Amino acid sequence: MIDVNVKFEEQNDKLLCKINGDFDAYHSAEIKRQIKERMESSKAAKIVLDMSEVPYIDSAGLGAMVAILKDARHLGKEIVLASLRQNVKRIFEMTRLDKVFKIVEVLEEA
């Protein structure tokens, strides 16, 4: 039972990953696997994670995000987080991960 999905869309030199659902201990491994596989097969240099439909993230989700960031850097790609909800953004700020990730308010800025 997977009630979280990731939709992918290639736009010019960007891979847009729209995450839909809670990014938590139950789902983080699956989200990470999907994004990693797509990132490895994509020619895009910039990976944009659209977080507008993520109502909740926990430490497992944050761990998965850091792993995705490491994978992206290893592949020479840039990760941008877009459209974080206020409560999710606050968690990034509290854990200081807002200093690690490039975060933009809206997709158009990514």
ABEGO torsion letter per residue (X at the ends): XBABBBBBBBBEABBBBBBBEBBBAAAAAAAAAAAAAAAAABABABBBBBAAABABBBAAAAAAAAAAAAAAAAAGBBBBBBGBBAAAAAAAAAAGAAAABBBBABAAAX
